[in-house]
């Protein structure tokens, strides 16, 4: 677990019994937000490639830069099923983040 080692270097030991549950919750939310950002960037890059691959400028990039051209061709060949799954995954992650935060706020204000 790469993230656990990074946190341990900063003094956050998740295996310690004295670690408050808020720290664990924050770690879960951070991981979900990182996944959500990666999903969003993947979706946006897909749509940018899909709508701009026919332009002459992009065709010049494909022929000039081989690695970037391979990435653009990969995204252009990607099926709509994959991007649909990516959008569903993005919505699901954001729903989990909303649910966790809503329960925290609702639980706090219902105990007052």
N, CA, C and O atoms as a DFTB+ gen file, in Angstrom:
448 C
 N C O
     1  1       0.839      -1.181       0.000
     2  2       0.000       0.000       0.000
     3  2       0.884       1.245       0.000
     4  3       1.432       1.645       1.027
     5  1       1.001       1.828      -1.157
     6  2       1.858       2.975      -1.365
     7  2       1.388       4.177      -0.546
     8  3       2.205       4.910       0.012
     9  1       0.083       4.376      -0.477
    10  2      -0.459       5.534       0.242
    11  2      -0.185       5.408       1.739
    12  3       0.115       6.402       2.401
    13  1      -0.287       4.197       2.271
    14  2      -0.040       4.004       3.698
    15  2       1.406       4.312       4.064
    16  3       1.678       4.855       5.135
    17  1       2.336       3.964       3.171
    18  2       3.750       4.270       3.429
    19  2       4.007       5.772       3.386
    20  3       4.777       6.293       4.193
    21  1       3.378       6.459       2.466
    22  2       3.527       7.918       2.389
    23  2       2.976       8.564       3.660
    24  3       3.607       9.450       4.236
    25  1       1.800       8.117       4.092
    26  2       1.213       8.673       5.309
    27  2       2.063       8.364       6.534
    28  3       2.159       9.183       7.448
    29  1       2.674       7.193       6.555
    30  2       3.533       6.831       7.684
    31  2       4.753       7.751       7.756
    32  3       5.217       8.087       8.846
    33  1       5.271       8.157       6.597
    34  2       6.396       9.099       6.577
    35  2       6.012      10.462       7.138
    36  3       6.860      11.178       7.671
    37  1       4.729      10.825       7.019
    38  2       4.265      12.103       7.558
    39  2       3.731      11.984       8.983
    40  3       3.193      12.947       9.529
    41  1       3.880      10.805       9.583
    42  2       3.493      10.646      10.976
    43  2       2.086      10.141      11.196
    44  3       1.617      10.129      12.335
    45  1       1.394       9.725      10.151
    46  2       0.037       9.199      10.287
    47  2       0.124       7.681      10.203
    48  3       0.342       7.129       9.125
    49  1      -0.045       7.005      11.335
    50  2       0.008       5.550      11.362
    51  2      -1.416       5.028      11.476
    52  3      -2.052       5.168      12.521
    53  1      -1.910       4.434      10.415
    54  2      -3.292       3.979      10.395
    55  2      -3.495       2.677      11.153
    56  3      -4.626       2.338      11.500
    57  1      -2.419       1.942      11.417
    58  2      -2.537       0.696      12.157
    59  2      -2.481       0.909      13.660
    60  3      -2.648      -0.035      14.431
    61  1      -2.247       2.136      14.074
    62  2      -2.216       2.455      15.496
    63  2      -3.652       2.495      16.018
    64  3      -4.546       3.022      15.357
    65  1      -3.864       1.935      17.206
    66  2      -5.225       1.899      17.767
    67  2      -5.675       3.281      18.243
    68  3      -6.865       3.493      18.479
    69  1      -4.747       4.215      18.386
    70  2      -5.098       5.569      18.826
    71  2      -5.465       6.490      17.668
    72  3      -5.796       7.655      17.890
    73  1      -5.412       5.987      16.439
    74  2      -5.753       6.809      15.276
    75  2      -7.253       7.089      15.290
    76  3      -8.059       6.158      15.305
    77  1      -7.627       8.357      15.285
    78  2      -9.064       8.668      15.320
    79  2      -9.756       8.251      14.025
    80  3      -9.138       8.254      12.960
    81  1     -11.029       7.895      14.113
    82  2     -11.771       7.482      12.921
    83  2     -11.904       8.591      11.880
    84  3     -12.115       8.313      10.699
    85  1     -11.781       9.839      12.312
    86  2     -11.873      10.950      11.366
    87  2     -10.721      10.896      10.366
    88  3     -10.901      11.224       9.193
    89  1      -9.549      10.487      10.819
    90  2      -8.394      10.377       9.929
    91  2      -8.638       9.290       8.891
    92  3      -8.322       9.474       7.716
    93  1      -9.194       8.163       9.312
    94  2      -9.518       7.092       8.367
    95  2     -10.568       7.538       7.359
    96  3     -10.479       7.218       6.174
    97  1     -11.553       8.270       7.832
    98  2     -12.591       8.782       6.946
    99  2     -12.009       9.764       5.940
   100  3     -12.365       9.738       4.762
   101  1     -11.120      10.623       6.400
   102  2     -10.482      11.576       5.495
   103  2      -9.640      10.856       4.448
   104  3      -9.601      11.273       3.291
   105  1      -8.969       9.782       4.843
   106  2      -8.189       9.006       3.884
   107  2      -9.086       8.390       2.816
   108  3      -8.741       8.406       1.634
   109  1     -10.221       7.852       3.217
   110  2     -11.168       7.284       2.253
   111  2     -11.664       8.357       1.297
   112  3     -11.746       8.123       0.091
   113  1     -11.995       9.521       1.819
   114  2     -12.493      10.600       0.970
   115  2     -11.399      11.079       0.018
   116  3     -11.683      11.375      -1.143
   117  1     -10.159      11.160       0.488
   118  2      -9.054      11.577      -0.382
   119  2      -8.866      10.589      -1.522
   120  3      -8.681      10.998      -2.669
   121  1      -8.913       9.297      -1.225
   122  2      -8.764       8.286      -2.273
   123  2      -9.910       8.370      -3.278
   124  3      -9.687       8.269      -4.485
   125  1     -11.138       8.556      -2.786
   126  2     -12.281       8.673      -3.692
   127  2     -12.196       9.926      -4.554
   128  3     -12.568       9.896      -5.727
   129  1     -11.713      11.019      -3.992
   130  2     -11.578      12.254      -4.761
   131  2     -10.508      12.096      -5.841
   132  3     -10.686      12.571      -6.962
   133  1      -9.401      11.432      -5.511
   134  2      -8.361      11.197      -6.515
   135  2      -8.906      10.349      -7.655
   136  3      -8.657      10.653      -8.822
   137  1      -9.650       9.283      -7.332
   138  2     -10.266       8.463      -8.379
   139  2     -11.263       9.260      -9.211
   140  3     -11.337       9.101     -10.430
   141  1     -12.024      10.112      -8.549
   142  2     -13.001      10.930      -9.255
   143  2     -12.323      11.907     -10.211
   144  3     -12.788      12.100     -11.334
   145  1     -11.244      12.514      -9.779
   146  2     -10.509      13.437     -10.649
   147  2      -9.922      12.703     -11.850
   148  3      -9.969      13.210     -12.971
   149  1      -9.373      11.518     -11.624
   150  2      -8.822      10.735     -12.730
   151  2      -9.909      10.318     -13.719
   152  3      -9.689      10.342     -14.930
   153  1     -11.074       9.937     -13.209
   154  2     -12.198       9.597     -14.096
   155  2     -12.622      10.812     -14.911
   156  3     -12.856      10.706     -16.115
   157  1     -12.721      11.958     -14.260
   158  2     -13.143      13.165     -14.962
   159  2     -12.148      13.546     -16.051
   160  3     -12.545      13.894     -17.163
   161  1     -10.850      13.482     -15.733
   162  2      -9.836      13.807     -16.735
   163  2      -9.867      12.827     -17.901
   164  3      -9.687      13.225     -19.052
   165  1     -10.091      11.558     -17.613
   166  2     -10.181      10.559     -18.667
   167  2     -11.385      10.819     -19.573
   168  3     -11.275      10.714     -20.794
   169  1     -12.516      11.153     -18.989
   170  2     -13.719      11.448     -19.770
   171  2     -13.503      12.694     -20.622
   172  3     -13.854      12.710     -21.802
   173  1     -12.930      13.732     -20.030
   174  2     -12.711      14.969     -20.781
   175  2     -11.725      14.756     -21.928
   176  3     -11.946      15.255     -23.031
   177  1     -10.633      14.016     -21.677
   178  2      -9.667      13.756     -22.732
   179  2     -10.300      12.940     -23.852
   180  3     -10.004      13.159     -25.026
   181  1     -11.167      12.006     -23.492
   182  2     -11.856      11.210     -24.499
   183  2     -12.702      12.099     -25.404
   184  3     -12.649      11.969     -26.627
   185  1     -13.481      13.000     -24.810
   186  2     -14.336      13.864     -25.621
   187  2     -13.525      14.867     -26.446
   188  3     -13.912      15.194     -27.568
   189  1     -12.417      15.354     -25.909
   190  2     -11.559      16.255     -26.679
   191  2     -11.001      15.536     -27.898
   192  3     -10.996      16.086     -28.999
   193  1     -10.533      14.316     -27.707
   194  2     -10.003      13.543     -28.831
   195  2     -11.107      13.215     -29.817
   196  3     -10.906      13.300     -31.028
   197  1     -12.271      12.839     -29.309
   198  2     -13.380      12.449     -30.183
   199  2     -13.819      13.593     -31.093
   200  3     -14.116      13.373     -32.267
   201  1     -13.860      14.806     -30.561
   202  2     -14.348      15.930     -31.353
   203  2     -13.258      16.647     -32.146
   204  3     -13.569      17.441     -33.034
   205  1     -11.991      16.381     -31.843
   206  2     -10.948      17.120     -32.545
   207  2     -10.027      16.254     -33.393
   208  3      -9.069      16.768     -33.970
   209  1     -10.289      14.958     -33.485
   210  2      -9.370      14.083     -34.211
   211  2      -9.421      14.323     -35.721
   212  3      -8.477      13.970     -36.427
   213  1     -10.467      14.897     -36.211
   214  2     -10.604      15.135     -37.647
   215  2      -9.894      16.413     -38.104
   216  3      -9.719      16.628     -39.303
   217  1      -9.494      17.244     -37.172
   218  2      -8.867      18.513     -37.544
   219  2      -7.451      18.303     -38.048
   220  3      -6.777      17.342     -37.677
   221  1      -7.019      19.208     -38.888
   222  2      -5.700      19.097     -39.507
   223  2      -4.578      19.242     -38.473
   224  3      -3.547      18.578     -38.574
   225  1      -4.783      20.109     -37.486
   226  2      -3.772      20.315     -36.451
   227  2      -3.509      19.018     -35.684
   228  3      -2.358      18.681     -35.407
   229  1      -4.557      18.304     -35.348
   230  2      -4.405      17.052     -34.609
   231  2      -3.765      15.992     -35.494
   232  3      -2.977      15.178     -35.014
   233  1      -4.092      15.993     -36.766
   234  2      -3.466      15.041     -37.687
   235  2      -1.956      15.294     -37.789
   236  3      -1.170      14.353     -37.895
   237  1      -1.563      16.555     -37.756
   238  2      -0.132      16.882     -37.760
   239  2       0.554      16.402     -36.477
   240  3       1.691      15.932     -36.519
   241  1      -0.126      16.517     -35.352
   242  2       0.431      16.049     -34.084
   243  2       0.602      14.530     -34.117
   244  3       1.608      13.999     -33.646
   245  1      -0.386      13.843     -34.678
   246  2      -0.317      12.379     -34.746
   247  2       0.886      11.930     -35.569
   248  3       1.568      10.971     -35.209
   249  1       1.141      12.618     -36.663
   250  2       2.274      12.213     -37.509
   251  2       3.617      12.688     -36.938
   252  3       4.637      12.027     -37.134
   253  1       3.625      13.822     -36.237
   254  2       4.878      14.376     -35.744
   255  2       5.355      13.684     -34.467
   256  3       6.531      13.338     -34.358
   257  1       4.463      13.480     -33.506
   258  2       4.801      12.883     -32.216
   259  2       4.188      11.487     -32.147
   260  3       2.969      11.344     -32.057
   261  1       5.015      10.483     -32.189
   262  2       4.543       9.104     -32.270
   263  2       3.808       8.664     -30.999
   264  3       2.738       8.061     -31.089
   265  1       4.368       8.958     -29.811
   266  2       3.740       8.519     -28.574
   267  2       2.391       9.201     -28.368
   268  3       1.404       8.548     -28.028
   269  1       2.352      10.511     -28.573
   270  2       1.097      11.235     -28.446
   271  2       0.097      10.765     -29.494
   272  3      -1.103      10.698     -29.230
   273  1       0.593      10.443     -30.677
   274  2      -0.278       9.918     -31.725
   275  2      -0.880       8.584     -31.345
   276  3      -2.048       8.328     -31.638
   277  1      -0.094       7.715     -30.687
   278  2      -0.621       6.427     -30.241
   279  2      -1.700       6.609     -29.183
   280  3      -2.705       5.898     -29.185
   281  1      -1.488       7.567     -28.273
   282  2      -2.485       7.830     -27.231
   283  2      -3.773       8.356     -27.858
   284  3      -4.865       7.933     -27.477
   285  1      -3.656       9.265     -28.806
   286  2      -4.844       9.822     -29.463
   287  2      -5.582       8.735     -30.237
   288  3      -6.811       8.674     -30.200
   289  1      -4.846       7.882     -30.934
   290  2      -5.489       6.785     -31.665
   291  2      -6.171       5.805     -30.709
   292  3      -7.242       5.280     -31.012
   293  1      -5.546       5.561     -29.551
   294  2      -6.161       4.676     -28.566
   295  2      -7.494       5.233     -28.089
   296  3      -8.486       4.507     -28.015
   297  1      -7.517       6.527     -27.764
   298  2      -8.764       7.136     -27.312
   299  2      -9.793       7.201     -28.433
   300  3     -10.992       7.096     -28.176
   301  1      -9.349       7.370     -29.647
   302  2     -10.289       7.434     -30.772
   303  2     -10.922       6.072     -31.045
   304  3     -12.077       5.996     -31.465
   305  1     -10.173       5.001     -30.809
   306  2     -10.693       3.651     -31.038
   307  2     -11.511       3.123     -29.863
   308  3     -12.159       2.082     -29.974
   309  1     -11.484       3.825     -28.756
   310  2     -12.207       3.375     -27.572
   311  2     -13.702       3.351     -27.858
   312  3     -14.249       4.266     -28.473
   313  1     -14.339       2.304     -27.409
   314  2     -15.766       2.160     -27.681
   315  2     -16.587       3.040     -26.741
   316  3     -16.107       3.512     -25.711
   317  1     -17.820       3.236     -27.132
   318  2     -18.724       4.026     -26.307
   319  2     -19.094       3.284     -25.024
   320  3     -19.471       3.908     -24.032
   321  1     -18.987       1.967     -25.042
   322  2     -19.266       1.187     -23.840
   323  2     -18.259       1.519     -22.738
   324  3     -18.631       1.673     -21.575
   325  1     -16.988       1.628     -23.110
   326  2     -15.955       1.961     -22.129
   327  2     -16.192       3.337     -21.529
   328  3     -16.089       3.504     -20.314
   329  1     -16.502       4.312     -22.344
   330  2     -16.720       5.660     -21.820
   331  2     -18.000       5.713     -20.994
   332  3     -18.094       6.492     -20.045
   333  1     -18.991       4.885     -21.351
   334  2     -20.205       4.798     -20.538
   335  2     -19.908       4.230     -19.163
   336  3     -20.421       4.718     -18.156
   337  1     -19.072       3.189     -19.123
   338  2     -18.666       2.612     -17.838
   339  2     -17.878       3.631     -17.027
   340  3     -18.037       3.713     -15.809
   341  1     -17.038       4.402     -17.689
   342  2     -16.246       5.433     -17.000
   343  2     -17.152       6.520     -16.413
   344  3     -16.914       6.992     -15.302
   345  1     -18.178       6.912     -17.150
   346  2     -19.120       7.929     -16.648
   347  2     -19.910       7.374     -15.465
   348  3     -20.120       8.077     -14.476
   349  1     -20.351       6.114     -15.561
   350  2     -21.080       5.497     -14.449
   351  2     -20.178       5.404     -13.217
   352  3     -20.629       5.664     -12.101
   353  1     -18.916       5.038     -13.408
   354  2     -17.961       4.960     -12.302
   355  2     -17.764       6.339     -11.681
   356  3     -17.692       6.453     -10.458
   357  1     -17.677       7.383     -12.495
   358  2     -17.521       8.754     -12.008
   359  2     -18.727       9.177     -11.164
   360  3     -18.568       9.756     -10.089
   361  1     -19.918       8.886     -11.655
   362  2     -21.133       9.244     -10.914
   363  2     -21.225       8.447      -9.616
   364  3     -21.649       8.976      -8.588
   365  1     -20.828       7.176      -9.664
   366  2     -20.876       6.328      -8.478
   367  2     -19.919       6.830      -7.399
   368  3     -20.280       6.875      -6.223
   369  1     -18.712       7.203      -7.788
   370  2     -17.735       7.710      -6.813
   371  2     -18.230       9.007      -6.187
   372  3     -18.136       9.193      -4.974
   373  1     -18.754       9.896      -7.011
   374  2     -19.253      11.161      -6.460
   375  2     -20.473      10.950      -5.579
   376  3     -20.675      11.697      -4.622
   377  1     -21.288       9.950      -5.880
   378  2     -22.429       9.629      -5.020
   379  2     -21.961       9.117      -3.662
   380  3     -22.547       9.461      -2.635
   381  1     -20.919       8.305      -3.650
   382  2     -20.379       7.807      -2.377
   383  2     -19.824       8.965      -1.550
   384  3     -20.055       9.036      -0.343
   385  1     -19.093       9.869      -2.197
   386  2     -18.554      11.032      -1.479
   387  2     -19.692      11.870      -0.893
   388  3     -19.628      12.298       0.259
   389  1     -20.735      12.100      -1.699
   390  2     -21.891      12.872      -1.221
   391  2     -22.573      12.160      -0.062
   392  3     -22.937      12.801       0.924
   393  1     -22.751      10.851      -0.162
   394  2     -23.420      10.088       0.882
   395  2     -22.640      10.150       2.198
   396  3     -23.226      10.347       3.263
   397  1     -21.339       9.985       2.121
   398  2     -20.513      10.033       3.339
   399  2     -20.595      11.414       3.982
   400  3     -20.807      11.527       5.190
   401  1     -20.430      12.452       3.188
   402  2     -20.456      13.814       3.728
   403  2     -21.845      14.176       4.255
   404  3     -21.962      14.845       5.282
   405  1     -22.892      13.740       3.563
   406  2     -24.252      14.028       4.012
   407  2     -24.523      13.352       5.353
   408  3     -25.127      13.954       6.241
   409  1     -24.078      12.101       5.503
   410  2     -24.296      11.403       6.773
   411  2     -23.537      12.056       7.917
   412  3     -24.029      12.091       9.045
   413  1     -22.358      12.570       7.645
   414  2     -21.597      13.254       8.693
   415  2     -22.314      14.527       9.122
   416  3     -22.470      14.781      10.316
   417  1     -22.748      15.323       8.158
   418  2     -23.435      16.583       8.481
   419  2     -24.778      16.307       9.150
   420  3     -25.123      16.959      10.136
   421  1     -25.532      15.357       8.628
   422  2     -26.835      15.037       9.214
   423  2     -26.680      14.479      10.628
   424  3     -27.454      14.815      11.524
   425  1     -25.672      13.624      10.821
   426  2     -25.434      13.065      12.156
   427  2     -25.009      14.121      13.155
   428  3     -25.368      14.047      14.330
   429  1     -24.248      15.105      12.698
   430  2     -23.808      16.174      13.586
   431  2     -24.986      17.050      14.006
   432  3     -25.138      17.369      15.185
   433  1     -25.816      17.437      13.042
   434  2     -26.919      18.346      13.365
   435  2     -28.099      17.643      14.000
   436  3     -28.923      18.300      14.637
   437  1     -28.214      16.339      13.854
   438  2     -29.328      15.642      14.522
   439  2     -29.038      15.396      15.995
   440  3     -29.963      15.131      16.763
   441  1     -27.776      15.476      16.408
   442  2     -27.412      15.270      17.818
   443  2     -27.410      16.569      18.613
   444  3     -27.196      16.543      19.825
   445  1     -27.638      17.685      17.972
   446  2     -27.616      18.966      18.686
   447  2     -28.889      19.180      19.447
   448  3     -29.047      20.207      20.108
